[in-house]
Amino acid sequence: MTKEPLLPGEIVRSRAGRDRGRAFVIVQRIDGDYVLLVDGRLRTLERPKKKKCRHLLKASEARMELSEHLLNADFRKFLAAQGFQNDREE
């Protein structure tokens, strides 16, 4: 089974862990197994979530254009515009 790699800017949903079901944007690929995730609320740019790719599911074909000048609010707005609401506040 060949699976296409997850790329920075893509929207993913967590399939495992206490954050299961939450939507995130990939901000960096660490290696073949791990990525850094941000949602702008619980996981901010200052504290991204490190997660294994096998615990993630690509949620949309939409892709965010990443730059150095992004704010946490930009990630929240992008996810909301794509229809992903992380209702569970933690």
N, CA, C and O atoms as a GROMACS GRO file, in nm:
protein
  360
    1MET      N    1   0.084  -0.117   0.000
    1MET     CA    2   0.000   0.000   0.000
    1MET      C    3   0.089   0.124   0.000
    1MET      O    4   0.168   0.145   0.092
    2THR      N    5   0.076   0.206  -0.102
    2THR     CA    6   0.153   0.329  -0.109
    2THR      C    7   0.063   0.444  -0.067
    2THR      O    8  -0.049   0.458  -0.115
    3LYS      N    9   0.115   0.526   0.021
    3LYS     CA   10   0.040   0.639   0.073
    3LYS      C   11   0.117   0.765   0.038
    3LYS      O   12   0.238   0.773   0.061
    4GLU      N   13   0.047   0.863  -0.016
    4GLU     CA   14   0.117   0.987  -0.051
    4GLU      C   15   0.157   1.062   0.076
    4GLU      O   16   0.083   1.061   0.174
    5PRO      N   17   0.273   1.125   0.075
    5PRO     CA   18   0.322   1.192   0.196
    5PRO      C   19   0.239   1.317   0.228
    5PRO      O   20   0.185   1.382   0.138
    6LEU      N   21   0.231   1.348   0.356
    6LEU     CA   22   0.163   1.469   0.400
    6LEU      C   23   0.260   1.586   0.387
    6LEU      O   24   0.377   1.576   0.426
    7LEU      N   25   0.212   1.697   0.332
    7LEU     CA   26   0.297   1.812   0.304
    7LEU      C   27   0.258   1.933   0.387
    7LEU      O   28   0.142   1.946   0.427
    8PRO      N   29   0.352   2.023   0.414
    8PRO     CA   30   0.321   2.146   0.488
    8PRO      C   31   0.210   2.226   0.419
    8PRO      O   32   0.208   2.240   0.296
    9GLY      N   33   0.119   2.278   0.500
    9GLY     CA   34   0.007   2.356   0.450
    9GLY      C   35  -0.121   2.275   0.436
    9GLY      O   36  -0.228   2.334   0.421
   10GLU      N   37  -0.113   2.142   0.442
   10GLU     CA   38  -0.231   2.058   0.428
   10GLU      C   39  -0.309   2.049   0.559
   10GLU      O   40  -0.252   2.060   0.668
   11ILE      N   41  -0.440   2.030   0.546
   11ILE     CA   42  -0.527   2.012   0.662
   11ILE      C   43  -0.537   1.863   0.691
   11ILE      O   44  -0.562   1.782   0.601
   12VAL      N   45  -0.517   1.827   0.816
   12VAL     CA   46  -0.526   1.688   0.859
   12VAL      C   47  -0.613   1.678   0.983
   12VAL      O   48  -0.632   1.776   1.055
   13ARG      N   49  -0.666   1.559   1.007
   13ARG     CA   50  -0.740   1.528   1.130
   13ARG      C   51  -0.662   1.422   1.205
   13ARG      O   52  -0.604   1.332   1.146
   14SER      N   53  -0.661   1.436   1.337
   14SER     CA   54  -0.594   1.340   1.423
   14SER      C   55  -0.681   1.215   1.435
   14SER      O   56  -0.801   1.224   1.462
   15ARG      N   57  -0.620   1.098   1.414
   15ARG     CA   58  -0.692   0.971   1.426
   15ARG      C   59  -0.669   0.903   1.560
   15ARG      O   60  -0.740   0.808   1.594
   16ALA      N   61  -0.571   0.949   1.637
   16ALA     CA   62  -0.536   0.882   1.762
   16ALA      C   63  -0.488   0.985   1.864
   16ALA      O   64  -0.440   1.092   1.828
   17GLY      N   65  -0.502   0.949   1.990
   17GLY     CA   66  -0.456   1.035   2.098
   17GLY      C   67  -0.569   1.118   2.156
   17GLY      O   68  -0.683   1.109   2.111
   18ARG      N   69  -0.536   1.196   2.256
   18ARG     CA   70  -0.641   1.275   2.321
   18ARG      C   71  -0.692   1.387   2.232
   18ARG      O   72  -0.798   1.444   2.259
   19ASP      N   73  -0.620   1.419   2.126
   19ASP     CA   74  -0.665   1.521   2.030
   19ASP      C   75  -0.740   1.459   1.912
   19ASP      O   76  -0.759   1.526   1.810
   20ARG      N   77  -0.783   1.334   1.924
   20ARG     CA   78  -0.852   1.263   1.816
   20ARG      C   79  -0.972   1.345   1.767
   20ARG      O   80  -1.053   1.393   1.846
   21GLY      N   81  -0.981   1.359   1.634
   21GLY     CA   82  -1.091   1.431   1.573
   21GLY      C   83  -1.064   1.578   1.546
   21GLY      O   84  -1.137   1.640   1.470
   22ARG      N   85  -0.960   1.634   1.606
   22ARG     CA   86  -0.929   1.776   1.586
   22ARG      C   87  -0.861   1.797   1.451
   22ARG      O   88  -0.788   1.710   1.402
   23ALA      N   89  -0.887   1.913   1.392
   23ALA     CA   90  -0.825   1.950   1.265
   23ALA      C   91  -0.702   2.036   1.292
   23ALA      O   92  -0.702   2.120   1.382
   24PHE      N   93  -0.598   2.013   1.214
   24PHE     CA   94  -0.472   2.086   1.225
   24PHE      C   95  -0.420   2.119   1.087
   24PHE      O   96  -0.463   2.061   0.987
   25VAL      N   97  -0.327   2.213   1.080
   25VAL     CA   98  -0.252   2.244   0.958
   25VAL      C   99  -0.109   2.200   0.983
   25VAL      O  100  -0.051   2.230   1.087
   26ILE      N  101  -0.052   2.129   0.887
   26ILE     CA  102   0.088   2.088   0.897
   26ILE      C  103   0.176   2.209   0.868
   26ILE      O  104   0.161   2.273   0.764
   27VAL      N  105   0.267   2.242   0.961
   27VAL     CA  106   0.356   2.356   0.940
   27VAL      C  107   0.498   2.314   0.904
   27VAL      O  108   0.572   2.391   0.845
   28GLN      N  109   0.535   2.192   0.941
   28GLN     CA  110   0.670   2.146   0.909
   28GLN      C  111   0.675   1.995   0.909
   28GLN      O  112   0.610   1.930   0.991
   29ARG      N  113   0.752   1.940   0.817
   29ARG     CA  114   0.777   1.797   0.813
   29ARG      C  115   0.913   1.774   0.877
   29ARG      O  116   1.014   1.826   0.829
   30ILE      N  117   0.917   1.696   0.985
   30ILE     CA  118   1.042   1.674   1.058
   30ILE      C  119   1.126   1.566   0.987
   30ILE      O  120   1.244   1.587   0.959
   31ASP      N  121   1.063   1.454   0.960
   31ASP     CA  122   1.127   1.346   0.886
   31ASP      C  123   1.017   1.263   0.822
   31ASP      O  124   0.905   1.310   0.806
   32GLY      N  125   1.048   1.140   0.785
   32GLY     CA  126   0.949   1.056   0.719
   32GLY      C  127   0.833   1.015   0.807
   32GLY      O  128   0.727   0.978   0.756
   33ASP      N  129   0.851   1.020   0.938
   33ASP     CA  130   0.747   0.973   1.030
   33ASP      C  131   0.675   1.083   1.107
   33ASP      O  132   0.562   1.062   1.150
   34TYR      N  133   0.737   1.198   1.125
   34TYR     CA  134   0.681   1.302   1.212
   34TYR      C  135   0.658   1.434   1.140
   34TYR      O  136   0.731   1.470   1.047
   35VAL      N  137   0.554   1.507   1.186
   35VAL     CA  138   0.525   1.642   1.139
   35VAL      C  139   0.492   1.730   1.260
   35VAL      O  140   0.464   1.679   1.368
   36LEU      N  141   0.497   1.862   1.239
   36LEU     CA  142   0.454   1.958   1.340
   36LEU      C  143   0.320   2.016   1.297
   36LEU      O  144   0.303   2.055   1.181
   37LEU      N  145   0.224   2.022   1.391
   37LEU     CA  146   0.088   2.064   1.363
   37LEU      C  147   0.050   2.188   1.443
   37LEU      O  148   0.096   2.208   1.556
   38VAL      N  149  -0.035   2.273   1.382
   38VAL     CA  150  -0.085   2.393   1.447
   38VAL      C  151  -0.233   2.406   1.417
   38VAL      O  152  -0.276   2.377   1.305
   39ASP      N  153  -0.311   2.449   1.517
   39ASP     CA  154  -0.452   2.482   1.490
   39ASP      C  155  -0.484   2.626   1.527
   39ASP      O  156  -0.595   2.673   1.502
   40GLY      N  157  -0.388   2.698   1.585
   40GLY     CA  158  -0.405   2.838   1.619
   40GLY      C  159  -0.474   2.862   1.751
   40GLY      O  160  -0.479   2.976   1.798
   41ARG      N  161  -0.527   2.759   1.813
   41ARG     CA  162  -0.598   2.775   1.940
   41ARG      C  163  -0.528   2.694   2.050
   41ARG      O  164  -0.461   2.751   2.135
   42LEU      N  165  -0.544   2.564   2.047
   42LEU     CA  166  -0.480   2.478   2.146
   42LEU      C  167  -0.332   2.460   2.114
   42LEU      O  168  -0.247   2.466   2.203
   43ARG      N  169  -0.303   2.440   1.989
   43ARG     CA  170  -0.164   2.425   1.942
   43ARG      C  171  -0.129   2.546   1.858
   43ARG      O  172  -0.174   2.561   1.744
   44THR      N  173  -0.047   2.632   1.916
   44THR     CA  174  -0.011   2.758   1.851
   44THR      C  175   0.123   2.745   1.780
   44THR      O  176   0.191   2.643   1.790
   45LEU      N  177   0.160   2.850   1.710
   45LEU     CA  178   0.290   2.850   1.642
   45LEU      C  179   0.405   2.841   1.741
   45LEU      O  180   0.512   2.790   1.709
   46GLU      N  181   0.383   2.891   1.861
   46GLU     CA  182   0.487   2.888   1.964
   46GLU      C  183   0.501   2.749   2.025
   46GLU      O  184   0.608   2.714   2.076
   47ARG      N  185   0.394   2.670   2.020
   47ARG     CA  186   0.393   2.535   2.078
   47ARG      C  187   0.327   2.436   1.983
   47ARG      O  188   0.218   2.387   2.013
   48PRO      N  189   0.388   2.406   1.870
   48PRO     CA  190   0.326   2.312   1.776
   48PRO      C  191   0.325   2.169   1.832
   48PRO      O  192   0.405   2.135   1.919
   49LYS      N  193   0.235   2.088   1.781
   49LYS     CA  194   0.221   1.948   1.822
   49LYS      C  195   0.306   1.861   1.730
   49LYS      O  196   0.293   1.869   1.608
   50LYS      N  197   0.392   1.778   1.787
   50LYS     CA  198   0.469   1.680   1.711
   50LYS      C  199   0.387   1.552   1.709
   50LYS      O  200   0.348   1.501   1.813
   51LYS      N  201   0.361   1.500   1.589
   51LYS     CA  202   0.275   1.383   1.578
   51LYS      C  203   0.322   1.294   1.463
   51LYS      O  204   0.374   1.342   1.362
   52LYS      N  205   0.303   1.163   1.482
   52LYS     CA  206   0.338   1.068   1.378
   52LYS      C  207   0.238   1.078   1.262
   52LYS      O  208   0.118   1.096   1.284
   53CYS      N  209   0.288   1.065   1.142
   53CYS     CA  210   0.204   1.074   1.023
   53CYS      C  211   0.099   0.962   1.019
   53CYS      O  212  -0.010   0.983   0.967
   54ARG      N  213   0.131   0.846   1.072
   54ARG     CA  214   0.036   0.735   1.067
   54ARG      C  215  -0.086   0.759   1.156
   54ARG      O  216  -0.186   0.689   1.144
   55HIS      N  217  -0.078   0.858   1.246
   55HIS     CA  218  -0.190   0.892   1.332
   55HIS      C  219  -0.273   1.006   1.274
   55HIS      O  220  -0.361   1.060   1.342
   56LEU      N  221  -0.246   1.044   1.148
   56LEU     CA  222  -0.315   1.155   1.084
   56LEU      C  223  -0.387   1.109   0.959
   56LEU      O  224  -0.346   1.014   0.892
   57LEU      N  225  -0.494   1.178   0.927
   57LEU     CA  226  -0.574   1.151   0.807
   57LEU      C  227  -0.591   1.283   0.734
   57LEU      O  228  -0.636   1.381   0.792
   58LYS      N  229  -0.556   1.284   0.605
   58LYS     CA  230  -0.573   1.405   0.525
   58LYS      C  231  -0.722   1.438   0.519
   58LYS      O  232  -0.803   1.353   0.481
   59ALA      N  233  -0.759   1.560   0.558
   59ALA     CA  234  -0.899   1.596   0.572
   59ALA      C  235  -0.955   1.678   0.457
   59ALA      O  236  -1.077   1.686   0.440
   60SER      N  237  -0.869   1.738   0.377
   60SER     CA  238  -0.918   1.826   0.271
   60SER      C  239  -0.810   1.841   0.164
   60SER      O  240  -0.691   1.820   0.189
   61GLU      N  241  -0.854   1.877   0.045
   61GLU     CA  242  -0.759   1.905  -0.063
   61GLU      C  243  -0.707   2.047  -0.056
   61GLU      O  244  -0.611   2.082  -0.124
   62ALA      N  245  -0.771   2.130   0.027
   62ALA     CA  246  -0.729   2.270   0.042
   62ALA      C  247  -0.590   2.274   0.105
   62ALA      O  248  -0.553   2.189   0.185
   63ARG      N  249  -0.516   2.376   0.067
   63ARG     CA  250  -0.381   2.390   0.118
   63ARG      C  251  -0.354   2.535   0.154
   63ARG      O  252  -0.385   2.625   0.076
   64MET      N  253  -0.298   2.558   0.271
   64MET     CA  254  -0.268   2.692   0.319
   64MET      C  255  -0.130   2.732   0.271
   64MET      O  256  -0.035   2.654   0.277
   65GLU      N  257  -0.118   2.855   0.224
   65GLU     CA  258   0.012   2.908   0.183
   65GLU      C  259   0.085   2.954   0.307
   65GLU      O  260   0.043   3.049   0.373
   66LEU      N  261   0.195   2.889   0.340
   66LEU     CA  262   0.271   2.921   0.462
   66LEU      C  263   0.374   3.028   0.434
   66LEU      O  264   0.438   3.030   0.329
   67SER      N  265   0.389   3.119   0.530
   67SER     CA  266   0.492   3.223   0.521
   67SER      C  267   0.541   3.255   0.662
   67SER      O  268   0.488   3.202   0.760
   68GLU      N  269   0.641   3.340   0.672
   68GLU     CA  270   0.698   3.376   0.802
   68GLU      C  271   0.607   3.469   0.881
   68GLU      O  272   0.623   3.481   1.002
   69HIS      N  273   0.513   3.536   0.815
   69HIS     CA  274   0.434   3.640   0.879
   69HIS      C  275   0.296   3.593   0.924
   69HIS      O  276   0.209   3.677   0.950
   70LEU      N  277   0.275   3.464   0.934
   70LEU     CA  278   0.144   3.413   0.976
   70LEU      C  279   0.126   3.424   1.127
   70LEU      O  280   0.222   3.414   1.204
   71LEU      N  281   0.002   3.446   1.166
   71LEU     CA  282  -0.034   3.452   1.307
   71LEU      C  283  -0.124   3.334   1.340
   71LEU      O  284  -0.176   3.268   1.251
   72ASN      N  285  -0.142   3.308   1.470
   72ASN     CA  286  -0.231   3.199   1.511
   72ASN      C  287  -0.373   3.223   1.461
   72ASN      O  288  -0.444   3.128   1.427
   73ALA      N  289  -0.414   3.348   1.457
   73ALA     CA  290  -0.548   3.382   1.407
   73ALA      C  291  -0.565   3.341   1.261
   73ALA      O  292  -0.675   3.304   1.220
   74ASP      N  293  -0.459   3.348   1.183
   74ASP     CA  294  -0.467   3.308   1.042
   74ASP      C  295  -0.499   3.159   1.029
   74ASP      O  296  -0.575   3.119   0.941
   75PHE      N  297  -0.443   3.077   1.117
   75PHE     CA  298  -0.471   2.933   1.115
   75PHE      C  299  -0.615   2.906   1.158
   75PHE      O  300  -0.683   2.823   1.098
   76ARG      N  301  -0.662   2.977   1.262
   76ARG     CA  302  -0.801   2.961   1.306
   76ARG      C  303  -0.898   2.999   1.195
   76ARG      O  304  -0.994   2.928   1.169
   77LYS      N  305  -0.872   3.112   1.129
   77LYS     CA  306  -0.960   3.159   1.022
   77LYS      C  307  -0.958   3.064   0.903
   77LYS      O  308  -1.062   3.038   0.843
   78PHE      N  309  -0.841   3.013   0.867
   78PHE     CA  310  -0.830   2.921   0.754
   78PHE      C  311  -0.908   2.792   0.782
   78PHE      O  312  -0.982   2.745   0.696
   79LEU      N  313  -0.891   2.735   0.900
   79LEU     CA  314  -0.962   2.612   0.934
   79LEU      C  315  -1.113   2.636   0.937
   79LEU      O  316  -1.190   2.552   0.890
   80ALA      N  317  -1.156   2.749   0.992
   80ALA     CA  318  -1.300   2.781   0.997
   80ALA      C  319  -1.356   2.801   0.856
   80ALA      O  320  -1.467   2.757   0.827
   81ALA      N  321  -1.280   2.866   0.769
   81ALA     CA  322  -1.326   2.890   0.631
   81ALA      C  323  -1.339   2.759   0.555
   81ALA      O  324  -1.421   2.749   0.463
   82GLN      N  325  -1.261   2.659   0.590
   82GLN     CA  326  -1.269   2.528   0.524
   82GLN      C  327  -1.373   2.438   0.589
   82GLN      O  328  -1.392   2.324   0.546
   83GLY      N  329  -1.441   2.487   0.692
   83GLY     CA  330  -1.548   2.412   0.757
   83GLY      C  331  -1.505   2.324   0.872
   83GLY      O  332  -1.578   2.234   0.912
   84PHE      N  333  -1.387   2.348   0.924
   84PHE     CA  334  -1.337   2.269   1.036
   84PHE      C  335  -1.346   2.350   1.163
   84PHE      O  336  -1.273   2.448   1.181
   85GLN      N  337  -1.436   2.311   1.252
   85GLN     CA  338  -1.453   2.378   1.380
   85GLN      C  339  -1.403   2.283   1.487
   85GLN      O  340  -1.457   2.174   1.502
   86ASN      N  341  -1.303   2.324   1.562
   86ASN     CA  342  -1.254   2.246   1.674
   86ASN      C  343  -1.334   2.290   1.795
   86ASN      O  344  -1.290   2.375   1.873
   87ASP      N  345  -1.452   2.230   1.810
   87ASP     CA  346  -1.546   2.271   1.914
   87ASP      C  347  -1.495   2.246   2.054
   87ASP      O  348  -1.519   2.326   2.144
   88ARG      N  349  -1.425   2.136   2.072
   88ARG     CA  350  -1.382   2.095   2.205
   88ARG      C  351  -1.267   2.185   2.251
   88ARG      O  352  -1.155   2.172   2.203
   89GLU      N  353  -1.296   2.274   2.342
   89GLU     CA  354  -1.194   2.364   2.397
   89GLU      C  355  -1.122   2.293   2.510
   89GLU      O  356  -1.186   2.244   2.603
   90GLU      N  357  -0.991   2.287   2.503
   90GLU     CA  358  -0.914   2.219   2.608
   90GLU      C  359  -0.814   2.313   2.666
   90GLU      O  360  -0.738   2.275   2.756
   0.00000   0.00000   0.00000
